[in-house]
Amino acid sequence: MAEAVAKYGLSVTVLLAERGCERTHWQTLASEDVRAKLQPTPSAADGSVAPAKPQARRPDAIRVQLSDFELGRVLGEGNYSRVFLATWRSTGEKVAVKLIEKKKVERFKKQAEPLMEKHVLSITSHPSIVRLLHTFHDSACLYIVTEYVPGGELWNLTHRTGVRHSLGAFYAAELLDVLEYLHANSIVHRDVKPENVLIGANGHIKLIDFGTAKTLGDDARDTAGNFKFGRNFKEFVGTAEYMPPEAINNKPADFRADLWSFGGTLYHLVTGHPPFKGPSEYLTFKRVLELKYRCPVGMPDDARDLIHRLLRLEPRERLGGGDGRADRHAAIKAHAYFREIDWSVPLHAQRLPSPTLVELATPGAAKRLREFGGAALPAPVEPPPLPPPAARKRRRGPTDAELAQHAAACAEREQRVADRASAVLRIVGAGAVAAAVRGAPYDVRRRIALHLDVREQLSEELRVALQMPEPEPEIVDEIEPLPDSGDEGSASESEEVSEPCK
């Protein structure tokens, strides 16, 4: 332990808070394997998720301590915690170990947050919630061991660029599904944002960071089924860009606060930026309270409408903010933005949606292609990398055998590309492609061919449809643009004007 403290700079002289109840809670975490879970239950007749009760806890006989793990690189940092990629020495399993320094927790007066995170993770069980493995503590730190999610944060995938429409709708659907599960079990996350959504190895999402969550027990509902509020939770919590107005005003919040944050996260999925962002937190809060945000040109109409109906200052006016179960998450699921989502099959068991031709094309060409609809295409074919030189002294370049292997891989790729070109024609049709790009500048036609990944292996039919010349490396750079009917495609690609959401 002393070596770990010296290596990672952890404090060893502090205790957690002065409140005996919290100290008692953490004493129970010594070598504890969490078993009590809220199991997902079948949907009710109205399409809602029925609340589930936690199962009885079964204590684990195996004692766990820090020396059981080999800590690696830092995955993330917070105000009072760090998350390490670790290896379980006994099994070799990769896990994430969250180290929470007691001294900093006490300094920031956040004693309740680690307890709340442990509590929520220990009673929930959902494919889109990170799985809790162990919790324990020592004289310096609190430790929360969870499964390792290798894909990183959703923020990294969406920052500045957003994601394609079909994938964004699927991720939004998965996030809505896990929020419905939490709300059905009287749990409000209160800090939904792209940074708290991780991407798993299979491409599906995992929700994390429940320190600021709020639980509403059975006694928190009145006879009409509405939530009642206690005085045990601070309401001014969350991240400025995604905090709902009621949290900024420090007013009691329920599941509708998560619907606002869900709308902000959806905006980030589509645009790559949060809807509200100011030079300071104060100015960000001011923009939230004045509902000042803009939707960029080109945002899909369905996404624009859903965001507009979720970002409402009055909680009851938000889509899904009704008191009856049928007026809650089911109303959001029925929105046109989710028309391609199959809610009858568990989302975590479905494959991620394939990109459409519209999503692969440049903005100018995509504008024309939308008139014909976008059909799903096969996955792009990546070129095989050139093998590295043989590990021999005084030798440069790959060996003959490596070059032969690379040539065989290239030939295989050419065949796969040809098959993909045929699939493009079969799905979309040469006539539709030709009509969609008719009148576009030469550069637009060339770039859409590159997006299709078939430029040099184009079939004659597709080359004619795209009006592409025969590939001649000697003069390909000297080809002049073909006559076109205007520069609308080019103008649309460079246009960055925004307009208010209506």
C-alpha positions in Angstrom: 0.0 0.0 0.0 2.8 2.4 0.9 4.4 1.9 -2.6 1.0 2.7 -4.3 0.6 5.8 -2.1 4.1 7.0 -3.0 3.6 6.2 -6.7 0.2 7.9 -7.2 0.4 10.6 -4.6 -2.5 9.5 -2.4 -3.1 10.9 1.0 -2.8 8.5 3.9 -3.7 10.6 7.0 -7.3 11.3 6.6 -10.7 9.9 7.5 -14.0 10.3 5.6 -16.2 13.0 7.2 -17.3 13.2 10.8 -20.8 11.7 10.2 -20.8 8.3 11.7 -23.6 7.0 9.4 -21.4 7.5 6.4 -18.4 5.9 8.0 -20.6 2.9 8.8 -21.7 2.7 5.2 -18.2 2.6 3.9 -17.2 0.0 6.5 -19.6 -2.3 4.8 -17.6 -1.9 1.6 -14.6 -3.8 2.8 -14.2 -6.7 0.4 -17.8 -6.6 -0.7 -19.1 -8.1 -3.9 -22.3 -6.4 -4.9 -25.2 -8.7 -5.5 -28.4 -6.8 -4.9 -29.7 -5.7 -8.3 -32.8 -4.2 -9.9 -33.5 -6.7 -12.6 -35.2 -5.3 -15.8 -38.8 -6.4 -15.9 -41.0 -7.0 -19.0 -42.7 -3.9 -20.4 -46.2 -3.2 -19.2 -49.1 -3.0 -21.5 -48.7 0.7 -22.0 -45.1 0.3 -23.1 -43.5 1.5 -19.9 -40.9 -0.3 -17.8 -42.3 -1.5 -14.5 -40.3 -0.8 -11.4 -38.3 -3.7 -10.0 -37.4 -4.4 -6.4 -33.8 -5.1 -5.3 -32.9 -8.7 -4.6 -31.4 -9.8 -1.3 -27.6 -9.1 -0.9 -25.3 -12.1 -0.8 -22.0 -11.2 0.8 -18.8 -12.3 -1.0 -16.3 -14.4 0.9 -13.4 -13.1 -1.1 -11.6 -10.1 0.4 -10.4 -7.5 -2.1 -7.7 -4.9 -1.6 -5.6 -2.5 -3.7 -2.7 -5.0 -4.0 -5.0 -7.3 -5.9 -4.8 -5.0 -8.9 -2.0 -3.7 -11.1 -2.8 -0.1 -11.9 -2.1 1.2 -15.3 -2.8 4.4 -17.2 -5.3 7.1 -16.0 -8.6 6.9 -17.8 -10.1 10.0 -16.4 -9.9 12.5 -13.5 -12.4 14.4 -11.4 -12.2 17.0 -8.6 -11.6 14.4 -6.0 -11.1 11.1 -7.9 -9.1 9.4 -10.6 -10.0 6.4 -12.7 -7.3 3.9 -13.6 -7.2 1.1 -16.1 -6.2 -1.9 -13.9 -5.5 -5.6 -14.3 -6.9 -8.1 -11.8 -3.8 -10.0 -10.9 -5.6 -13.3 -10.1 -7.6 -13.4 -13.4 -5.8 -11.0 -15.8 -9.2 -9.3 -16.3 -9.1 -5.6 -17.3 -11.1 -3.4 -15.0 -11.6 0.2 -14.1 -10.6 1.3 -10.6 -11.9 4.6 -9.3 -9.8 6.0 -6.5 -11.6 8.6 -4.4 -9.4 10.5 -1.9 -11.1 10.9 1.4 -9.4 14.2 2.2 -10.6 15.8 -1.0 -14.1 14.5 -0.6 -14.2 16.1 2.8 -12.7 19.3 1.5 -15.3 19.7 -1.2 -18.1 18.5 1.1 -19.0 15.7 -1.3 -19.2 12.9 1.2 -22.6 11.8 0.0 -21.7 11.4 -3.7 -19.4 8.3 -3.5 -22.1 6.7 -1.3 -24.8 7.5 -3.8 -22.8 6.1 -6.7 -22.1 2.9 -4.8 -25.8 2.6 -3.9 -27.2 3.1 -7.4 -24.7 0.8 -9.1 -25.3 -1.9 -6.5 -29.1 -2.0 -7.0 -29.3 -1.5 -10.8 -28.8 -4.0 -13.6 -29.1 -2.8 -17.2 -27.0 -3.5 -20.3 -26.5 0.2 -20.7 -25.3 0.9 -17.2 -21.6 0.2 -16.3 -21.4 -3.0 -14.2 -20.1 -2.7 -10.6 -17.7 -5.4 -9.5 -16.4 -4.5 -6.1 -16.2 -1.7 -3.6 -13.7 -1.3 -0.7 -11.7 1.3 1.2 -8.6 1.9 3.3 -7.4 4.7 5.5 -6.7 7.0 2.5 -9.1 6.2 -0.3 -12.4 4.8 -1.4 -12.3 2.3 -4.3 -15.0 1.5 -6.8 -14.2 -1.3 -9.2 -16.3 -1.5 -12.4 -16.0 -3.2 -15.7 -13.6 -1.6 -18.2 -15.4 0.1 -21.2 -12.7 0.4 -23.9 -14.4 2.7 -26.4 -13.9 5.9 -24.4 -16.4 8.7 -24.0 -19.2 9.5 -26.4 -17.8 13.1 -26.3 -14.7 12.0 -28.1 -16.7 10.5 -30.9 -19.0 13.5 -31.3 -17.0 16.6 -30.4 -17.0 19.2 -33.2 -18.3 16.9 -35.8 -21.3 15.0 -34.4 -22.2 11.6 -35.7 -24.2 10.5 -38.7 -28.0 10.7 -38.4 -28.7 7.0 -38.2 -26.1 6.3 -35.6 -27.1 9.4 -33.5 -30.7 8.2 -33.4 -29.6 4.8 -32.3 -27.4 6.1 -29.5 -30.1 8.5 -28.4 -32.6 5.6 -28.3 -30.2 3.6 -26.1 -29.8 6.5 -23.8 -33.5 7.0 -23.6 -34.0 3.3 -22.8 -31.6 3.4 -19.9 -33.2 6.6 -18.6 -36.6 5.0 -18.7 -35.3 2.1 -16.7 -33.8 4.5 -14.0 -36.9 6.7 -13.8 -39.2 3.6 -13.5 -37.1 2.7 -10.5 -37.3 6.2 -9.0 -33.7 7.2 -9.8 -32.8 10.5 -11.5 -29.3 10.7 -12.9 -29.1 14.6 -12.9 -25.8 14.7 -14.9 -26.6 13.3 -18.3 -24.0 14.5 -20.9 -21.7 12.9 -23.5 -18.8 12.8 -21.1 -20.8 10.4 -18.9 -21.6 8.0 -21.7 -19.0 5.4 -22.7 -18.8 3.3 -25.8 -18.3 -0.4 -25.3 -16.3 -2.8 -27.4 -19.4 -3.7 -29.3 -20.2 -0.1 -30.1 -23.1 0.2 -27.6 -23.3 2.7 -24.8 -22.7 2.5 -21.0 -23.9 5.2 -18.6 -21.6 6.1 -15.8 -21.1 8.6 -12.9 -24.1 8.3 -10.6 -22.5 10.4 -7.8 -25.0 13.3 -8.3 -28.0 10.9 -8.8 -31.2 11.3 -6.7 -33.4 8.5 -5.5 -37.1 8.8 -5.0 -38.5 6.0 -3.0 -42.0 4.6 -3.0 -42.9 7.1 -0.3 -41.9 10.0 -2.7 -45.1 9.6 -4.7 -48.5 11.1 -3.9 -51.8 9.3 -4.5 -51.9 10.6 -8.1 -48.5 9.1 -8.9 -46.7 12.4 -9.0 -43.3 12.8 -7.3 -43.0 14.5 -3.9 -39.9 16.2 -2.8 -37.8 15.8 0.3 -35.0 18.0 1.7 -32.1 15.5 1.6 -30.7 16.4 -1.9 -29.0 19.5 -3.2 -30.6 20.5 -6.4 -27.9 22.7 -7.8 -25.9 19.9 -9.4 -24.8 18.9 -12.9 -22.8 20.4 -15.7 -23.6 24.0 -16.7 -24.1 23.3 -20.5 -26.7 20.5 -19.7 -28.3 21.7 -16.4 -32.0 22.2 -16.6 -33.5 25.6 -15.5 -34.9 24.1 -12.3 -31.5 22.9 -11.2 -29.9 26.3 -11.9 -32.7 27.9 -9.8 -32.1 25.3 -7.1 -35.6 24.1 -7.2 -36.8 20.5 -6.7 -36.3 18.4 -9.7 -37.6 15.0 -10.8 -37.2 12.8 -13.9 -38.0 15.8 -16.2 -34.6 17.2 -15.4 -33.0 14.2 -17.2 -35.3 14.9 -20.2 -33.8 18.4 -20.5 -30.2 16.9 -20.3 -31.2 14.2 -22.8 -32.3 17.0 -25.2 -28.9 18.7 -24.7 -27.0 15.5 -25.3 -29.1 14.9 -28.5 -28.1 18.3 -29.7 -24.5 17.4 -29.1 -24.9 14.2 -31.0 -26.2 16.0 -34.0 -24.0 19.1 -34.1 -20.9 18.2 -32.1 -21.4 21.1 -29.6 -23.6 21.7 -26.6 -26.7 23.8 -27.1 -25.8 26.4 -24.5 -22.2 27.6 -24.1 -21.0 30.9 -22.8 -17.6 32.4 -21.9 -18.3 31.6 -18.2 -20.7 29.4 -16.3 -22.7 32.4 -15.3 -23.3 33.4 -18.9 -24.1 29.8 -19.8 -26.7 29.7 -17.0 -28.1 33.0 -18.4 -28.5 31.5 -21.9 -30.2 28.5 -20.5 -32.7 30.5 -18.5 -33.4 32.7 -21.6 -33.5 29.6 -23.8 -31.0 31.0 -26.3 -29.7 28.4 -28.6 -29.5 28.0 -32.4 -29.9 25.1 -34.7 -27.3 25.0 -37.6 -28.5 24.8 -41.2 -28.7 21.2 -42.3 -29.9 19.8 -39.0 -32.5 17.1 -39.8 -36.0 18.4 -39.2 -37.0 15.5 -37.0 -34.0 16.1 -34.7 -34.7 19.8 -34.6 -38.3 19.2 -33.6 -37.4 16.7 -30.9 -34.7 19.0 -29.4 -37.2 21.9 -29.4 -39.8 19.9 -27.6 -37.4 18.7 -25.0 -35.7 22.0 -24.2 -38.6 23.7 -22.6 -38.2 25.9 -19.5 -41.4 24.5 -17.9 -40.7 20.8 -17.0 -44.3 19.8 -17.6 -44.2 21.1 -21.1 -41.3 18.9 -22.2 -42.1 16.0 -24.4 -42.4 13.0 -22.1 -43.0 15.2 -19.0 -46.6 14.2 -18.4 -47.7 12.7 -15.1 -49.2 9.6 -16.6 -46.9 6.8 -17.7 -48.2 6.9 -21.3 -47.3 10.5 -21.5 -43.7 10.0 -20.5 -41.0 8.0 -22.3 -43.4 6.3 -24.6 -44.3 9.7 -26.1 -40.6 10.4 -26.9 -40.2 6.9 -28.4 -43.1 7.6 -30.7 -41.5 10.7 -32.1 -40.6 10.7 -35.8 -36.9 11.0 -35.0 -37.0 7.4 -33.9 -39.0 6.0 -36.8 -36.2 3.6 -37.8 -35.7 2.2 -34.2 -37.2 -1.2 -33.5 -38.3 -0.9 -29.9 -39.6 -4.5 -29.9 -36.1 -5.9 -29.8 -33.7 -5.0 -27.0 -31.4 -2.3 -28.3 -28.2 -3.8 -26.8 -28.9 -7.0 -28.8 -29.2 -5.1 -32.2 -26.4 -4.3 -34.5 -25.4 -0.7 -35.0 -27.1 0.8 -38.1 -25.1 0.9 -41.4 -24.4 4.2 -43.0 -26.6 5.4 -45.9 -25.5 6.8 -49.2 -26.6 10.3 -48.1 -24.5 10.0 -44.9 -21.4 9.0 -47.0 -21.7 11.7 -49.6 -20.4 15.2 -49.4 -22.9 17.9 -48.2 -23.5 19.1 -51.7 -24.2 15.7 -53.1 -26.1 14.6 -50.1 -28.6 17.5 -50.6 -29.4 16.0 -54.0 -29.4 12.4 -52.8 -32.0 13.2 -50.1 -34.6 13.6 -52.8 -34.2 9.9 -53.6 -33.8 8.6 -50.0 -30.7 7.0 -48.6 -30.3 3.2 -48.7 -28.0 1.3 -46.4 -24.7 0.4 -47.9 -22.1 -2.3 -47.1 -19.3 -1.3 -44.8 -16.3 0.4 -46.5 -13.3 -1.8 -47.5 -10.1 -0.7 -45.8 -6.9 -1.1 -47.9 -4.4 -3.6 -46.4 -1.4 -1.9 -44.8 2.1 -2.5 -46.3 3.9 -5.0 -44.2 6.8 -3.7 -42.1 10.4 -4.4 -43.1 11.9 -7.6 -41.9 13.8 -7.3 -38.6 17.2 -7.8 -40.1 20.3 -5.7 -39.8 21.4 -3.6 -42.8 18.2 -4.4 -44.7 15.7 -1.9 -46.0 12.2 -2.6 -47.2 10.0 -5.7 -46.9 11.0 -9.1 -48.1 9.8 -10.8 -51.3 7.5 -13.0 -49.3 6.0 -10.0 -47.5 5.5 -8.2 -50.9 3.8 -11.2 -52.3 1.5 -11.4 -49.3 0.7 -7.7 -49.6 -0.1 -8.1 -53.4 -2.4 -11.0 -52.5 -4.2 -8.8 -49.9 -4.5 -6.0 -52.5 -6.0 -8.4 -55.0 -8.5 -9.6 -52.4 -9.4 -6.0 -51.6 -10.0 -5.2 -55.3 -12.5 -8.1 -55.5 -14.3 -6.9 -52.3 -14.4 -3.4 -53.7 -15.9 -4.6 -56.9 -18.5 -6.5 -55.0 -19.3 -3.4 -53.0 -19.7 -1.4 -56.1 -22.2 -3.9 -57.4 -24.0 -3.7 -54.1 -24.2 0.1 -54.4 -25.7 -0.1 -57.8 -28.1 -2.8 -56.7 -29.3 -0.9 -53.6 -29.4 2.6 -55.0 -29.6 2.2 -58.7 -27.4 4.0 -61.3 -30.3 6.1 -62.5 -30.9 7.5 -59.0 -27.2 8.3 -58.5 -27.0 10.0 -61.9 -30.1 12.1 -61.3 -28.9 13.0 -57.8 -25.6 14.4 -58.9 -26.7 15.8 -62.3 -25.4 19.3 -62.6 -23.0 19.0 -59.7 -19.4 20.3 -60.3 -16.8 17.8 -61.2 -15.1 18.0 -57.8 -18.4 17.0 -56.1 -18.8 14.0 -58.4 -15.2 12.9 -57.8 -15.6 13.2 -54.1 -18.8 11.2 -53.9 -17.0 8.5 -55.9 -14.3 8.5 -53.3 -16.8 8.3 -50.6 -18.2 5.2 -52.3 -14.7 3.8 -52.2 -15.0 2.5 -55.8 -13.4 5.2 -58.0 -10.7 3.2 -59.6 -12.8 0.0 -59.7 -16.0 1.5 -61.0 -18.2 -0.5 -63.2 -18.9 1.0 -66.5 -22.5 1.7 -65.5 -21.6 3.5 -62.3 -18.9 5.5 -64.1 -21.3 6.7 -66.7 -23.8 7.5 -63.9 -21.3 9.7 -62.1 -19.9 11.0 -65.4 -16.4 10.0 -64.3 -13.6 9.7 -66.9 -11.5 6.6 -67.3 -8.8 6.5 -64.7 -5.6 7.7 -66.4 -2.9 8.5 -63.7 -0.8 10.5 -66.2 -3.5 13.1 -66.9 -6.0 12.7 -64.1 -4.9 15.9 -62.4 -5.2 17.9 -65.6 -8.9 17.0 -66.2 -10.9 20.2 -66.4 -14.3 20.4 -64.6 -17.2 19.3 -66.7 -19.9 21.9 -67.4 -22.5 22.3 -64.7 -25.7 24.1 -64.2 -24.6 26.1 -61.2 -22.5 26.1 -58.0 -25.3 25.3 -55.6 -23.5 22.2 -54.4 -20.3 24.1 -53.6 -22.2 26.8 -51.9 -24.0 24.4 -49.6 -20.8 22.7 -48.6 -19.2 25.9 -47.3 -22.4 27.4 -45.8 -22.1 27.7 -42.0 -25.1 30.0 -41.3 -27.2 29.1 -38.3 -30.8 29.9 -37.6 -32.9 29.8 -34.4 -34.9 26.7 -33.6 -38.6 27.2 -34.2 
